[in-house]
């Protein structure tokens, strides 16, 4: 990987659109104004999304992070933007933000969760505090938002017109929700959990006309101007310069000791995982290799997510960027190949066992097949009672 160079960024003048099958907004299908509630609005993708929504005439509540941002930082973004603070791990603060949004704008149409926290380091090196912080932010924080806002969306469903969506969730996941990444084990676990939560919930809420989409960005650039108050940053930098912005980590030298990157904390490796080629150091090496030359534009991605909020038929997943598409597709291919390699070990049903005995010829084989089928039938009854 070190011998290669990161892909060149896509020209910013190229305009991307959702496929026509989603019925996205267009000149022939003009969007109606929406009210957005964006958790994690001080991260780069969050600020880009807030700017995109405001530029298209929508109204936004932008929620910053308690103890990382101040109310002063959240003010003055735009006349149609309400700035608030919240800790998604604390249900009372989430509930207060939802209530204040509805009180200020009269309703909320789209709820976005861009919050996230990760620790880059070997699984063995991450202690209980690291694990708890990641799960409480990424998984339980998402669950808090959903559980506290769903009653409002369900009430809105009773007032909606036919074929009109009652509300929408846009939950930022990651390609780490589909891949196992060395150096990001617990973070991947939180994203796998979030993916399972949203996919399961989608079946439950579809009857109310409520939609949900998992947004999975690939490697995303952090150095683009968002058009909003870029002083509200993630505090990323190299060790010894924690107050500098993301561009401070551009160097790809092996001597660079990163302290934080976006919403990721880089944890020093223990001795068993400290060698230059240790698999557990993969995520750290990728960060140092890419610097701020990631191929996926946060600003262009935000435009697609804005369309996602206004389209009629949103997908369950929206993959953003070539890396996201290719890595997830390769992972799914490997799973299918593995299934094909091992499918001969599947256990036959009673009917299949009987047919196999007849095909081999002879009454003795037929009897063995039936006996085997009866045994498997009994085992199957036990499995059906005890599991899914």
C-alpha positions in Angstrom: 0.0 0.0 0.0 2.9 2.4 0.7 4.1 2.1 -2.9 0.8 3.4 -4.2 -0.7 6.8 -4.0 -4.3 7.8 -3.0 -6.7 8.3 -5.8 -7.1 11.9 -7.1 -10.1 13.7 -5.8 -13.1 13.8 -8.2 -13.5 17.3 -9.9 -15.9 19.4 -7.8 -17.8 20.6 -10.8 -19.2 17.1 -11.5 -22.8 16.8 -10.2 -24.0 13.5 -8.9 -27.6 12.5 -8.5 -29.6 9.6 -7.0 -31.0 7.1 -9.5 -34.4 7.8 -11.0 -35.8 4.8 -9.2 -35.7 6.7 -6.0 -37.9 9.6 -7.5 -35.4 12.3 -6.4 -36.1 16.0 -6.5 -35.7 17.6 -9.9 -37.0 20.4 -12.1 -40.0 18.1 -13.0 -40.3 17.0 -9.3 -39.6 20.1 -7.2 -38.9 19.4 -3.5 -41.1 20.8 -0.8 -39.4 22.5 2.1 -38.3 20.2 4.9 -37.2 20.6 8.5 -34.0 18.7 9.3 -32.7 17.8 12.8 -29.0 17.0 12.4 -27.1 15.4 15.3 -23.4 15.7 15.0 -23.6 18.9 13.0 -20.1 20.1 14.0 -18.3 17.2 12.2 -17.3 17.8 8.6 -20.0 15.8 7.0 -22.6 17.3 9.4 -21.6 20.9 8.6 -21.6 20.0 4.9 -25.1 18.6 5.2 -26.4 21.5 7.1 -25.1 23.9 4.5 -26.6 21.8 1.7 -30.0 21.8 3.3 -29.9 25.5 4.0 -28.8 26.3 0.5 -31.8 24.5 -0.9 -34.3 26.5 1.2 -34.8 23.9 4.0 -34.8 24.6 7.7 -32.3 23.0 10.1 -31.6 22.4 13.8 -27.9 21.8 14.0 -26.8 19.9 17.1 -23.3 20.2 18.4 -21.5 18.0 21.0 -21.7 18.8 24.7 -18.3 19.4 26.3 -16.7 19.7 22.8 -18.6 22.7 21.4 -20.2 25.7 23.0 -23.5 27.4 22.4 -21.6 30.4 21.1 -20.1 28.3 18.3 -23.6 27.0 17.4 -25.1 30.5 16.9 -25.2 32.6 13.8 -25.0 29.9 11.2 -28.1 31.0 9.3 -31.5 32.6 10.0 -33.2 29.2 9.3 -30.8 27.3 11.5 -31.3 26.7 15.2 -28.1 25.7 17.0 -28.2 23.4 20.1 -26.0 21.1 22.1 -26.6 17.5 23.0 -24.9 14.4 24.3 -26.6 11.5 22.4 -25.6 9.1 25.2 -27.9 11.0 27.6 -31.6 10.5 26.8 -32.7 13.7 28.5 -30.6 15.9 26.3 -31.8 14.1 23.2 -35.4 14.5 24.2 -34.8 18.2 24.9 -33.4 18.8 21.5 -36.3 17.0 19.8 -38.8 19.1 21.8 -37.1 22.4 21.1 -36.9 21.6 17.4 -40.6 21.0 17.2 -41.3 24.0 19.3 -39.2 26.3 17.1 -40.2 25.0 13.7 -43.6 23.4 14.4 -42.5 20.0 13.1 -39.5 17.8 12.1 -39.4 15.9 8.8 -35.9 14.3 8.7 -33.6 13.2 11.5 -30.0 12.7 10.8 -27.4 11.1 13.1 -23.8 12.0 12.1 -22.4 11.4 15.6 -19.6 8.9 16.0 -16.6 8.0 18.0 -13.9 5.4 17.4 -10.6 4.2 18.9 -7.9 3.1 16.4 -6.0 0.3 18.1 -5.8 -3.5 18.5 -8.8 -5.2 20.1 -6.5 -6.4 23.0 -5.3 -2.8 23.6 -8.8 -1.3 24.0 -10.0 -1.2 27.6 -13.5 -1.2 29.1 -13.7 2.6 28.9 -12.8 2.6 25.2 -15.4 -0.1 24.5 -18.1 1.5 26.5 -17.6 5.0 25.0 -17.8 3.6 21.4 -21.0 1.5 22.0 -22.7 4.3 24.1 -22.1 6.8 21.4 -22.5 4.9 18.2 -25.1 2.3 19.1 -27.0 3.5 22.2 -26.8 7.1 21.0 -28.6 6.1 17.8 -31.1 4.0 19.7 -31.8 7.0 22.0 -32.6 9.2 19.0 -34.9 6.7 17.4 -36.8 5.7 20.6 -37.4 9.3 21.6 -38.5 10.5 18.1 -40.5 7.6 16.8 -43.7 8.5 18.9 -43.7 11.9 17.2 -43.3 10.3 13.7 -46.0 7.8 14.4 -48.4 10.6 15.4 -47.5 12.4 12.2 -48.2 9.3 10.2 -51.9 9.5 11.2 -52.1 13.0 9.6 -50.2 12.1 6.4 -51.8 11.9 3.0 -51.8 8.7 0.9 -48.3 7.9 -0.5 -46.8 10.6 1.6 -43.9 9.8 3.9 -44.5 10.5 7.6 -40.8 11.0 8.6 -37.3 9.8 7.7 -34.1 8.7 9.5 -30.8 9.1 7.8 -28.3 7.2 10.0 -24.6 7.5 9.2 -23.0 4.1 9.5 -19.7 3.2 7.8 -18.1 0.7 5.5 -16.9 -0.6 8.9 -20.5 -1.8 9.3 -19.9 -4.3 6.5 -16.2 -5.1 6.9 -13.8 -6.3 9.6 -11.0 -3.7 9.7 -7.8 -4.6 11.6 -7.3 -1.9 14.2 -11.0 -1.0 14.4 -12.5 -4.1 15.9 -14.8 -2.5 18.6 -15.7 0.4 16.2 -16.7 -2.2 13.6 -18.8 -4.0 16.2 -20.7 -0.8 17.0 -21.5 -0.3 13.3 -22.5 -3.9 12.7 -24.9 -3.5 15.7 -26.3 -0.2 14.2 -26.8 -1.8 10.8 -28.7 -4.7 12.4 -30.8 -2.3 14.5 -31.9 -0.1 11.5 -32.5 -3.0 9.1 -34.7 -4.7 11.7 -36.5 -1.4 12.6 -37.3 -0.7 9.0 -39.7 -3.6 8.9 -41.4 -2.3 12.0 -41.9 1.3 10.9 -42.7 0.9 7.2 -46.4 0.4 7.9 -46.4 4.0 9.3 -44.9 5.5 6.2 -41.6 6.2 8.1 -38.4 5.5 6.1 -34.8 4.9 7.2 -31.5 4.7 5.3 -28.0 3.7 6.4 -25.5 6.1 4.8 -22.1 4.3 4.4 -19.3 6.7 3.3 -15.9 5.6 2.3 -12.7 7.5 3.0 -13.9 11.1 3.1 -11.9 14.3 2.8 -11.8 16.5 5.8 -10.2 19.7 4.4 -13.1 21.1 2.3 -14.7 24.4 3.2 -18.3 23.8 4.2 -19.6 27.3 3.8 -20.5 27.5 7.5 -18.5 28.3 10.6 -15.4 26.2 10.0 -14.0 27.2 13.3 -16.3 24.5 14.7 -13.9 21.6 14.0 -13.1 18.2 15.4 -9.9 19.3 17.1 -7.8 16.9 15.0 -4.1 17.2 14.7 -0.8 15.6 15.3 0.5 14.8 18.8 1.7 18.0 20.4 -0.5 20.1 18.2 -4.0 19.0 19.3 -5.4 22.5 18.7 -4.6 22.5 15.0 -7.0 21.5 12.3 -7.2 18.4 10.1 -4.7 19.7 7.6 -2.0 19.3 10.2 -2.0 15.6 9.7 -1.2 15.7 6.0 2.3 14.2 6.4 2.6 10.6 5.4 5.9 10.1 7.1 6.2 7.1 9.4 7.5 9.4 12.1 4.1 11.2 12.3 2.4 10.4 15.6 -1.3 11.2 15.2 -3.3 11.9 18.3 -6.7 12.2 16.8 -8.2 12.0 13.3 -11.8 13.2 12.7 -13.8 11.4 15.4 -11.1 8.7 15.9 -8.7 8.6 18.8 -5.4 6.9 17.9 -4.3 4.8 20.8 -0.6 3.9 21.2 -0.1 0.2 20.5 1.3 -2.2 23.0 4.5 -4.1 22.3 3.0 -7.1 20.6 1.2 -4.8 18.1 3.9 -2.1 17.7 5.8 -3.5 14.7 5.7 -1.5 11.5 3.8 -4.4 9.6 1.5 -5.5 12.4 -2.0 -6.2 11.0 -3.5 -4.3 14.0 -1.7 -1.2 12.7 -3.6 -1.3 9.4 -6.1 1.5 10.2 -3.4 3.8 11.6 -1.3 3.2 8.5 -4.3 4.0 6.2 -4.8 7.3 8.1 -1.2 8.3 7.8 -1.1 7.2 4.1 -4.2 9.1 3.1 -3.7 12.3 5.1 -6.3 14.7 3.6 -6.2 13.1 0.1 -9.3 10.9 0.6 -11.1 10.4 -2.7 -14.6 11.0 -1.4 -15.9 14.6 -1.1 -17.9 15.4 2.0 -19.5 18.4 0.2 -20.7 16.3 -2.8 -21.8 13.5 -0.5 -23.9 16.0 1.4 -25.7 17.0 -1.8 -26.6 13.3 -2.3 -27.8 13.0 1.3 -29.9 16.1 0.8 -31.5 14.4 -2.2 -31.9 11.3 -0.1 -34.0 13.3 2.4 -36.3 14.4 -0.4 -36.6 11.3 -2.6 -39.8 9.3 -2.4 -38.3 5.8 -2.4 -35.1 5.8 -0.4 -32.8 2.8 -0.3 -31.9 0.9 2.9 -28.2 1.7 2.2 -26.5 4.5 0.4 -22.8 3.8 -0.3 -20.8 7.0 -0.9 -17.6 6.8 -2.9 -15.7 4.3 -5.0 -13.9 2.8 -2.0 -17.2 2.1 -0.2 -18.8 0.5 -3.3 -15.8 -1.7 -4.2 -14.8 -2.8 -0.6 -18.4 -3.8 0.4 -19.0 -5.5 -3.0 -15.7 -7.5 -2.6 -16.7 -8.5 0.9 -20.1 -9.7 -0.2 -18.4 -11.7 -3.0 -16.1 -13.4 -0.6 -19.1 -14.3 1.6 -20.9 -15.8 -1.4 -17.8 -17.7 -2.4 -17.4 -19.1 1.1 -21.0 -20.2 1.2 -20.6 -22.0 -2.1 -17.4 -23.7 -0.8 -19.2 -25.1 2.2 -22.8 -25.6 1.1 -22.1 -29.4 0.6 -22.2 -29.6 4.4 -25.8 -28.5 4.7 -28.0 -31.1 6.4 -30.6 -32.8 4.2 -34.3 -32.8 5.0 -36.3 -36.0 5.5 -37.5 -35.9 1.9 -34.0 -35.3 0.5 -32.6 -38.2 2.6 -35.3 -40.6 1.3 -34.7 -39.5 -2.3 -30.9 -40.0 -1.9 -31.4 -43.6 -0.7 -33.7 -44.4 -3.7 -31.2 -43.0 -6.1 -28.4 -45.2 -4.8 -30.6 -48.3 -5.6 -31.7 -51.0 -3.2 -34.1 -51.3 -0.3 -31.4 -51.2 2.3 -30.1 -47.7 1.1 -33.7 -46.5 1.0 -34.2 -47.5 4.6 -31.0 -45.8 5.7 -32.1 -42.7 4.1 -35.5 -42.7 5.8 -33.9 -43.4 9.1 -31.5 -40.5 8.7 -34.3 -38.3 7.7 -36.3 -39.2 10.8 -33.4 -38.3 13.0 -32.9 -35.0 11.3 -36.6 -34.2 11.6 -36.4 -34.7 15.3 -33.3 -32.5 15.5 -35.1 -29.9 13.5 -38.0 -29.7 15.9 -35.6 -29.0 18.7 -33.9 -26.2 16.8 -37.2 -24.6 15.9 -38.2 -24.5 19.5 -35.0 -23.1 20.8 -33.7 -20.6 18.1 -34.3 -18.5 15.0 
